[in-house]
Every structure is written in C-alpha cells, then in structure tokens.
Amino acid sequence: MRHLSKYALGLSLLLLFGWLFWSANGDQVPVWGSKAKPTATPEPVQHGNFGRYLYGITNIGMDKKMAQFDPTVPADDAVVLDVLRQVGKDGYGIVISPDLQPEVETVNENNYVTFTVGKEKIYFELFRNSAGMVGTVRFWRKELP
C-alpha cells in the first residue's frame, strides 16, 4: 500500500511539473472542441487590365472596393489617372471622361483623388511604394444631393 502511494505521489508530481513546464514556455493548454477558423483573405471578384497593368478588384465592404496591380503602376500621373478611370468603369460602371480633371480632397488627414460624374463622386485612395509606384487603390462612390 505504501508503495502505491509513492507511485501516485510521483505521478502527480510528474504531471504537475509537466504542466508547469508547458505553461512556462508560453504555450496554451489545448482546448478541446471546435477551433476558431482563420479569416480568409478576400478573393478578387473581378479582373481587368489597363495595358500591361493587370488588376483584381475585391469587395471590402460597405460598397468599398480595392484594386491590386501587377505590376505596380508607375509614378506617372497621366498613367495613374487613366488607370483610375478604367478601375472606376470596371468597379462601378462609371465612365469617367478623359477630359474630366480630378480633384484632390483631404478627408481625416488622408488625400483622395476624386472625380465627380453626374450625381456621383468616386473617391480613390492610392497606396504607393517608396518609389511612388501605385500597388493598391481603395475606392468607393458617394451619391451627391
């Protein structure tokens, strides 16, 4: 009987030290049951191109969209504006005339390139790399009164 209690005490101590070692490494005790599913990266719902600049347009919620370019669009303003016109047409069906000049607006300390077409304004937020090339554009439209 005395032998049995020594083994039980030894096993208890072994389990306790094992748990302490596991906890000290920052690992969490495994949770049994269903695991949380990782959030998926949104897939492009539409693909397009402007010349050699391919892009995928993704819905990012609340009527906002995002276009990602491959290769990145050069820092040439004329090319960037033409690409924005094409993305606006593909994303929302809004035809932005080549004669229509954009405005730059600042909202909450962020700069946006905007075009007003009829009773709608379309906003483009450009994300540039260190060389000024555009890799991503977030855009949305707003009805005007």
N, CA and C atoms as a LAMMPS dump frame, in Angstrom:
ITEM: TIMESTEP
0
ITEM: NUMBER OF ATOMS
435
ITEM: BOX BOUNDS ff ff ff
-5.0000000000000000e+02 5.0000000000000000e+02
-5.0000000000000000e+02 5.0000000000000000e+02
-5.0000000000000000e+02 5.0000000000000000e+02
ITEM: ATOMS id mol type element x y z
1 1 1 N 0.818 -1.176 0
2 1 2 C 0 0 0
3 1 3 C 0.871 1.252 0
4 2 1 N 1.929 1.158 0.816
5 2 2 C 2.84 2.294 0.906
6 2 3 C 3.544 2.523 -0.427
7 3 1 N 3.852 1.473 -1.158
8 3 2 C 4.466 1.549 -2.487
9 3 3 C 3.538 2.267 -3.475
10 4 1 N 2.271 1.94 -3.377
11 4 2 C 1.274 2.505 -4.28
12 4 3 C 1.135 4.012 -4.087
13 5 1 N 1.167 4.481 -2.849
14 5 2 C 1.03 5.91 -2.601
15 5 3 C 2.272 6.677 -3.075
16 6 1 N 3.456 6.044 -2.997
17 6 2 C 4.665 6.686 -3.506
18 6 3 C 4.581 6.847 -5.029
19 7 1 N 4.083 5.824 -5.697
20 7 2 C 3.929 5.923 -7.158
21 7 3 C 2.881 6.969 -7.545
22 8 1 N 1.806 7.035 -6.798
23 8 2 C 0.751 8.017 -7.071
24 8 3 C 1.285 9.433 -6.852
25 9 1 N 2.043 9.617 -5.766
26 9 2 C 2.634 10.926 -5.484
27 9 3 C 3.641 11.291 -6.576
28 10 1 N 4.455 10.33 -6.996
29 10 2 C 5.434 10.579 -8.063
30 10 3 C 4.766 10.941 -9.381
31 11 1 N 3.709 10.22 -9.721
32 11 2 C 2.971 10.513 -10.951
33 11 3 C 2.322 11.888 -10.881
34 12 1 N 1.765 12.261 -9.746
35 12 2 C 1.146 13.575 -9.568
36 12 3 C 2.173 14.684 -9.734
37 13 1 N 3.358 14.494 -9.123
38 13 2 C 4.414 15.498 -9.244
39 13 3 C 4.904 15.614 -10.689
40 14 1 N 5.016 14.474 -11.368
41 14 2 C 5.441 14.478 -12.759
42 14 3 C 4.446 15.268 -13.623
43 15 1 N 3.164 15.035 -13.417
44 15 2 C 2.135 15.771 -14.163
45 15 3 C 2.157 17.261 -13.834
46 16 1 N 2.344 17.59 -12.564
47 16 2 C 2.402 18.991 -12.148
48 16 3 C 3.595 19.699 -12.792
49 17 1 N 4.782 19.08 -12.736
50 17 2 C 5.957 19.699 -13.349
51 17 3 C 5.827 19.777 -14.874
52 18 1 N 5.221 18.754 -15.469
53 18 2 C 4.974 18.808 -16.917
54 18 3 C 4.072 19.968 -17.29
55 19 1 N 3.025 20.175 -16.507
56 19 2 C 2.106 21.292 -16.773
57 19 3 C 2.818 22.63 -16.563
58 20 1 N 3.62 22.743 -15.497
59 20 2 C 4.368 23.984 -15.249
60 20 3 C 5.357 24.262 -16.382
61 21 1 N 6.043 23.225 -16.86
62 21 2 C 6.974 23.392 -17.966
63 21 3 C 6.24 23.866 -19.213
64 22 1 N 5.109 23.239 -19.496
65 22 2 C 4.286 23.621 -20.664
66 22 3 C 3.872 25.085 -20.547
67 23 1 N 3.396 25.505 -19.371
68 23 2 C 2.926 26.874 -19.158
69 23 3 C 4.068 27.88 -19.238
70 24 1 N 5.241 27.518 -18.746
71 24 2 C 6.377 28.44 -18.741
72 24 3 C 6.844 28.771 -20.153
73 25 1 N 6.628 27.875 -21.104
74 25 2 C 7.023 28.134 -22.485
75 25 3 C 6.051 29.054 -23.209
76 26 1 N 4.991 29.462 -22.534
77 26 2 C 4.039 30.348 -23.175
78 26 3 C 3.008 29.61 -23.999
79 27 1 N 3.102 28.295 -24.045
80 27 2 C 2.104 27.52 -24.782
81 27 3 C 0.814 27.51 -23.99
82 28 1 N -0.272 27.402 -24.681
83 28 2 C -1.564 27.368 -24.026
84 28 3 C -2.038 25.937 -23.937
85 29 1 N -2.798 25.661 -22.931
86 29 2 C -3.381 24.337 -22.771
87 29 3 C -4.341 24.136 -23.934
88 30 1 N -4.257 23.003 -24.609
89 30 2 C -5.133 22.805 -25.764
90 30 3 C -6.599 22.808 -25.349
91 31 1 N -7.419 23.414 -26.187
92 31 2 C -8.849 23.475 -25.95
93 31 3 C -9.493 22.403 -26.796
94 32 1 N -10.297 21.586 -26.177
95 32 2 C -10.964 20.519 -26.894
96 32 3 C -12.234 21.073 -27.507
97 33 1 N -12.596 20.564 -28.644
98 33 2 C -13.814 21.013 -29.318
99 33 3 C -13.464 21.742 -30.591
100 34 1 N -14.365 22.612 -31.023
101 34 2 C -14.15 23.305 -32.301
102 34 3 C -13.129 24.412 -32.145
103 35 1 N -12.317 24.565 -33.17
104 35 2 C -11.306 25.614 -33.192
105 35 3 C -11.835 26.78 -33.998
106 36 1 N -11.353 27.979 -33.68
107 36 2 C -11.732 29.158 -34.447
108 36 3 C -11.132 29.034 -35.844
109 37 1 N -11.912 29.37 -36.847
110 37 2 C -11.434 29.304 -38.224
111 37 3 C -10.666 30.583 -38.551
112 38 1 N -9.539 30.468 -39.238
113 38 2 C -8.802 31.675 -39.616
114 38 3 C -9.611 32.469 -40.635
115 39 1 N -9.442 33.794 -40.572
116 39 2 C -10.162 34.628 -41.52
117 39 3 C -9.505 34.511 -42.888
118 40 1 N -10.312 34.41 -43.887
119 40 2 C -9.815 34.242 -45.257
120 40 3 C -9.543 35.601 -45.88
121 41 1 N -8.536 35.652 -46.73
122 41 2 C -8.263 36.849 -47.495
123 41 3 C -9.291 36.921 -48.614
124 42 1 N -9.942 38.091 -48.772
125 42 2 C -10.96 38.173 -49.816
126 42 3 C -10.367 37.903 -51.201
127 43 1 N -11.085 37.136 -51.969
128 43 2 C -10.668 36.827 -53.332
129 43 3 C -11.187 37.907 -54.28
130 44 1 N -10.414 38.268 -55.282
131 44 2 C -10.907 39.237 -56.261
132 44 3 C -12.183 38.72 -56.923
133 45 1 N -13.154 39.619 -57.067
134 45 2 C -14.408 39.244 -57.717
135 45 3 C -14.402 39.644 -59.189
136 46 1 N -13.405 40.402 -59.553
137 46 2 C -13.335 40.883 -60.927
138 46 3 C -11.867 41.104 -61.287
139 47 1 N -11.532 40.827 -62.525
140 47 2 C -10.165 41.045 -63.01
141 47 3 C -10.232 41.972 -64.207
142 48 1 N -9.182 42.747 -64.374
143 48 2 C -9.122 43.632 -65.528
144 48 3 C -7.692 44.003 -65.823
145 49 1 N -7.556 44.848 -66.826
146 49 2 C -6.222 45.341 -67.142
147 49 3 C -6.336 46.69 -67.838
148 50 1 N -5.284 47.444 -67.697
149 50 2 C -5.092 48.667 -68.455
150 50 3 C -3.713 48.522 -69.066
151 51 1 N -3.694 48.193 -70.341
152 51 2 C -2.417 47.896 -70.99
153 51 3 C -1.784 46.692 -70.329
154 52 1 N -0.567 46.836 -69.868
155 52 2 C 0.138 45.712 -69.252
156 52 3 C -0.107 45.621 -67.747
157 53 1 N -0.894 46.541 -67.195
158 53 2 C -1.152 46.563 -65.755
159 53 3 C -2.41 45.751 -65.447
160 54 1 N -2.195 44.569 -64.91
161 54 2 C -3.295 43.686 -64.541
162 54 3 C -3.748 44.042 -63.132
163 55 1 N -5.035 43.839 -62.861
164 55 2 C -5.528 44.092 -61.518
165 55 3 C -6.696 43.189 -61.19
166 56 1 N -6.863 42.986 -59.891
167 56 2 C -8.014 42.27 -59.353
168 56 3 C -8.768 43.228 -58.466
169 57 1 N -10.091 43.262 -58.6
170 57 2 C -10.926 44.126 -57.77
171 57 3 C -11.624 43.251 -56.737
172 58 1 N -11.521 43.661 -55.485
173 58 2 C -12.097 42.933 -54.361
174 58 3 C -13.1 43.822 -53.646
175 59 1 N -14.242 43.269 -53.265
176 59 2 C -15.2 43.992 -52.42
177 59 3 C -14.679 43.945 -50.995
178 60 1 N -14.573 45.115 -50.355
179 60 2 C -14.061 45.143 -48.983
180 60 3 C -15.109 45.643 -48.001
181 61 1 N -16.362 45.724 -48.422
182 61 2 C -17.449 46.057 -47.507
183 61 3 C -17.974 47.462 -47.675
184 62 1 N -19.257 47.603 -47.325
185 62 2 C -19.938 48.907 -47.361
186 62 3 C -19.742 49.617 -48.698
187 63 1 N -19.881 48.894 -49.788
188 63 2 C -19.748 49.419 -51.15
189 63 3 C -18.35 49.973 -51.433
190 64 1 N -17.365 49.526 -50.653
191 64 2 C -15.976 49.908 -50.927
192 64 3 C -15.307 48.759 -51.654
193 65 1 N -14.363 49.128 -52.511
194 65 2 C -13.639 48.135 -53.293
195 65 3 C -12.147 48.426 -53.213
196 66 1 N -11.373 47.426 -53.609
197 66 2 C -9.928 47.576 -53.629
198 66 3 C -9.402 46.928 -54.901
199 67 1 N -8.473 47.608 -55.552
200 67 2 C -7.81 47.063 -56.738
201 67 3 C -6.333 46.911 -56.412
202 68 1 N -5.791 45.742 -56.75
203 68 2 C -4.363 45.482 -56.568
204 68 3 C -3.747 45.227 -57.929
205 69 1 N -2.616 45.885 -58.191
206 69 2 C -1.994 45.882 -59.511
207 69 3 C -0.754 45.006 -59.569
208 70 1 N -0.595 44.382 -60.742
209 70 2 C 0.599 43.596 -61.02
210 70 3 C 0.939 43.774 -62.49
211 71 1 N 2.01 44.417 -62.829
212 71 2 C 2.982 45.072 -61.958
213 71 3 C 2.41 46.373 -61.402
214 72 1 N 3.151 46.976 -60.481
215 72 2 C 2.713 48.251 -59.925
216 72 3 C 2.696 49.306 -61.019
217 73 1 N 1.794 50.266 -60.848
218 73 2 C 1.624 51.346 -61.838
219 73 3 C 2.703 52.399 -61.581
220 74 1 N 3.374 52.881 -62.631
221 74 2 C 4.453 53.854 -62.422
222 74 3 C 3.946 55.159 -61.806
223 75 1 N 4.863 55.949 -61.332
224 75 2 C 4.531 57.205 -60.659
225 75 3 C 4.112 58.304 -61.63
226 76 1 N 3.904 58.013 -62.882
227 76 2 C 3.483 58.971 -63.898
228 76 3 C 1.995 59.298 -63.701
229 77 1 N 1.678 60.563 -63.364
230 77 2 C 0.304 60.958 -63.06
231 77 3 C -0.664 60.673 -64.204
232 78 1 N -0.244 60.862 -65.438
233 78 2 C -1.131 60.618 -66.58
234 78 3 C -1.531 59.142 -66.643
235 79 1 N -0.579 58.25 -66.409
236 79 2 C -0.869 56.814 -66.434
237 79 3 C -1.77 56.453 -65.253
238 80 1 N -1.461 56.982 -64.071
239 80 2 C -2.255 56.69 -62.877
240 80 3 C -3.705 57.13 -63.087
241 81 1 N -3.923 58.319 -63.629
242 81 2 C -5.285 58.807 -63.85
243 81 3 C -6.034 57.941 -64.858
244 82 1 N -5.36 57.517 -65.909
245 82 2 C -6.008 56.628 -66.88
246 82 3 C -6.378 55.29 -66.241
247 83 1 N -5.509 54.768 -65.389
248 83 2 C -5.799 53.513 -64.691
249 83 3 C -6.997 53.706 -63.758
250 84 1 N -7.059 54.833 -63.041
251 84 2 C -8.184 55.094 -62.142
252 84 3 C -9.499 55.172 -62.918
253 85 1 N -9.463 55.789 -64.077
254 85 2 C -10.669 55.856 -64.911
255 85 3 C -11.144 54.446 -65.285
256 86 1 N -10.206 53.579 -65.655
257 86 2 C -10.558 52.212 -66.035
258 86 3 C -11.097 51.419 -64.838
259 87 1 N -10.466 51.567 -63.683
260 87 2 C -10.902 50.863 -62.478
261 87 3 C -12.298 51.333 -62.057
262 88 1 N -12.573 52.64 -62.177
263 88 2 C -13.904 53.163 -61.861
264 88 3 C -14.964 52.587 -62.779
265 89 1 N -14.619 52.428 -64.04
266 89 2 C -15.556 51.839 -65.006
267 89 3 C -15.789 50.357 -64.698
268 90 1 N -14.709 49.617 -64.452
269 90 2 C -14.844 48.193 -64.162
270 90 3 C -15.516 47.937 -62.814
271 91 1 N -15.187 48.754 -61.823
272 91 2 C -15.715 48.53 -60.475
273 91 3 C -17.154 48.957 -60.284
274 92 1 N -17.536 50.081 -60.887
275 92 2 C -18.871 50.627 -60.67
276 92 3 C -19.654 50.904 -61.944
277 93 1 N -19.034 50.733 -63.088
278 93 2 C -19.728 51.056 -64.337
279 93 3 C -19.802 52.553 -64.596
280 94 1 N -18.992 53.322 -63.907
281 94 2 C -18.973 54.779 -64.071
282 94 3 C -17.942 55.131 -65.136
283 95 1 N -18.4 55.812 -66.18
284 95 2 C -17.499 56.225 -67.254
285 95 3 C -16.974 57.614 -66.909
286 96 1 N -15.665 57.692 -66.683
287 96 2 C -15.007 58.959 -66.355
288 96 3 C -14.309 59.445 -67.612
289 97 1 N -14.806 60.533 -68.149
290 97 2 C -14.284 61.087 -69.398
291 97 3 C -12.807 61.45 -69.252
292 98 1 N -12.017 61.239 -70.318
293 98 2 C -10.607 61.648 -70.271
294 98 3 C -10.453 63.168 -70.118
295 99 1 N -11.489 63.906 -70.47
296 99 2 C -11.443 65.366 -70.334
297 99 3 C -11.716 65.832 -68.909
298 100 1 N -12.322 64.975 -68.096
299 100 2 C -12.671 65.341 -66.722
300 100 3 C -11.424 65.32 -65.846
301 101 1 N -11.108 66.458 -65.273
302 101 2 C -9.925 66.566 -64.416
303 101 3 C -10.278 66.178 -62.984
304 102 1 N -9.39 65.475 -62.315
305 102 2 C -9.658 65.06 -60.931
306 102 3 C -9.436 66.208 -59.96
307 103 1 N -9.95 66.026 -58.774
308 103 2 C -9.665 66.928 -57.664
309 103 3 C -8.951 66.103 -56.602
310 104 1 N -8.161 66.764 -55.787
311 104 2 C -7.543 66.093 -54.647
312 104 3 C -8.219 66.655 -53.406
313 105 1 N -8.807 65.755 -52.624
314 105 2 C -9.51 66.158 -51.407
315 105 3 C -8.854 65.501 -50.212
316 106 1 N -8.846 66.21 -49.1
317 106 2 C -8.322 65.675 -47.859
318 106 3 C -9.493 65.437 -46.907
319 107 1 N -9.621 64.192 -46.463
320 107 2 C -10.655 63.815 -45.506
321 107 3 C -9.956 63.077 -44.372
322 108 1 N -10.13 63.581 -43.153
323 108 2 C -9.484 62.968 -41.982
324 108 3 C -7.986 62.755 -42.198
325 109 1 N -7.335 63.758 -42.728
326 109 2 C -5.89 63.771 -42.966
327 109 3 C -5.419 62.779 -44.033
328 110 1 N -6.327 62.199 -44.802
329 110 2 C -5.975 61.32 -45.918
330 110 3 C -6.316 62.025 -47.221
331 111 1 N -5.441 61.894 -48.207
332 111 2 C -5.684 62.502 -49.507
333 111 3 C -6.355 61.509 -50.441
334 112 1 N -7.341 61.998 -51.193
335 112 2 C -8.083 61.183 -52.145
336 112 3 C -8.123 61.891 -53.486
337 113 1 N -7.984 61.127 -54.547
338 113 2 C -8.219 61.631 -55.892
339 113 3 C -9.7 61.386 -56.148
340 114 1 N -10.432 62.441 -56.529
341 114 2 C -11.872 62.292 -56.736
342 114 3 C -12.272 62.762 -58.128
343 115 1 N -13.318 62.119 -58.636
344 115 2 C -13.946 62.536 -59.887
345 115 3 C -15.436 62.673 -59.598
346 116 1 N -16.05 63.751 -60.087
347 116 2 C -17.489 63.922 -59.973
348 116 3 C -18.091 63.676 -61.347
349 117 1 N -18.956 62.664 -61.412
350 117 2 C -19.608 62.291 -62.667
351 117 3 C -21.112 62.313 -62.41
352 118 1 N -21.798 63.267 -63.027
353 118 2 C -23.235 63.391 -62.793
354 118 3 C -23.5 63.665 -61.331
355 119 1 N -24.312 62.82 -60.717
356 119 2 C -24.656 62.994 -59.296
357 119 3 C -23.893 62.024 -58.402
358 120 1 N -22.739 61.588 -58.879
359 120 2 C -21.905 60.691 -58.078
360 120 3 C -20.473 61.199 -58.025
361 121 1 N -19.864 60.962 -56.88
362 121 2 C -18.441 61.259 -56.725
363 121 3 C -17.764 59.941 -56.399
364 122 1 N -16.664 59.69 -57.076
365 122 2 C -15.903 58.471 -56.809
366 122 3 C -14.558 58.877 -56.193
367 123 1 N -14.235 58.233 -55.082
368 123 2 C -13.027 58.522 -54.31
369 123 3 C -12.016 57.408 -54.535
370 124 1 N -10.762 57.794 -54.747
371 124 2 C -9.668 56.835 -54.901
372 124 3 C -8.595 57.164 -53.869
373 125 1 N -8.238 56.173 -53.056
374 125 2 C -7.134 56.324 -52.116
375 125 3 C -5.983 55.481 -52.647
376 126 1 N -4.879 56.141 -52.967
377 126 2 C -3.736 55.477 -53.59
378 126 3 C -2.73 55.029 -52.526
379 127 1 N -2.237 53.817 -52.689
380 127 2 C -1.19 53.302 -51.812
381 127 3 C 0.048 53.071 -52.674
382 128 1 N 1.081 53.873 -52.386
383 128 2 C 2.297 53.881 -53.194
384 128 3 C 3.454 53.253 -52.432
385 129 1 N 4.396 52.687 -53.182
386 129 2 C 5.61 52.177 -52.547
387 129 3 C 6.623 53.318 -52.409
388 130 1 N 7.814 53.032 -51.954
389 130 2 C 8.82 54.08 -51.707
390 130 3 C 9.252 54.79 -52.99
391 131 1 N 9.072 54.148 -54.147
392 131 2 C 9.424 54.783 -55.429
393 131 3 C 8.246 55.579 -56.01
394 132 1 N 7.121 55.629 -55.285
395 132 2 C 5.958 56.378 -55.762
396 132 3 C 5.041 55.586 -56.681
397 133 1 N 5.361 54.314 -56.891
398 133 2 C 4.537 53.486 -57.775
399 133 3 C 3.3 52.994 -57.021
400 134 1 N 2.16 52.921 -57.714
401 134 2 C 0.892 52.549 -57.097
402 134 3 C 0.711 51.031 -57.182
403 135 1 N 0.56 50.402 -56.024
404 135 2 C 0.339 48.968 -55.971
405 135 3 C -1.098 48.602 -55.636
406 136 1 N -1.758 49.473 -54.87
407 136 2 C -3.127 49.216 -54.426
408 136 3 C -3.909 50.524 -54.428
409 137 1 N -5.191 50.419 -54.776
410 137 2 C -6.104 51.559 -54.733
411 137 3 C -7.37 51.092 -54.036
412 138 1 N -7.776 51.839 -53.019
413 138 2 C -9.067 51.588 -52.38
414 138 3 C -10.009 52.652 -52.925
415 139 1 N -11.237 52.256 -53.3
416 139 2 C -12.137 53.241 -53.893
417 139 3 C -13.589 52.964 -53.55
418 140 1 N -14.372 54.036 -53.596
419 140 2 C -15.812 53.938 -53.346
420 140 3 C -16.5 55.124 -53.98
421 141 1 N -17.816 55.058 -54.036
422 141 2 C -18.593 56.15 -54.629
423 141 3 C -19.585 56.674 -53.614
424 142 1 N -19.999 57.916 -53.868
425 142 2 C -20.937 58.589 -52.969
426 142 3 C -21.933 59.354 -53.831
427 143 1 N -23.218 59.193 -53.532
428 143 2 C -24.247 59.962 -54.265
429 143 3 C -24.248 61.38 -53.752
430 144 1 N -24.362 62.313 -54.665
431 144 2 C -24.423 63.726 -54.313
432 144 3 C -25.891 64.175 -54.275
433 145 1 N -26.18 65.157 -53.452
434 145 2 C -27.578 65.653 -53.37
435 145 3 C -28.006 66.378 -54.641
